[in-house]
């Protein structure tokens, strides 16, 4: 099985995440400053969410890392018996 990481896919995903964070900051800085006294309030919350989403992703990759026959993940086949 080819376990090579696709660098272009990782780069594209990282750029989309960074672009989204910039958009969150630019759209909410004034409102966050007015209501929370910190212009980066929503940006920090977004950073926490992005970081927190990595944990279940890494756990699922560790448990279901290999792809079995017919493109189905091994953990799905194990659950079905």
Helices and strands as residue ranges (DSSP letters): H 7-36, H 41-63, G 69-71, H 74-80
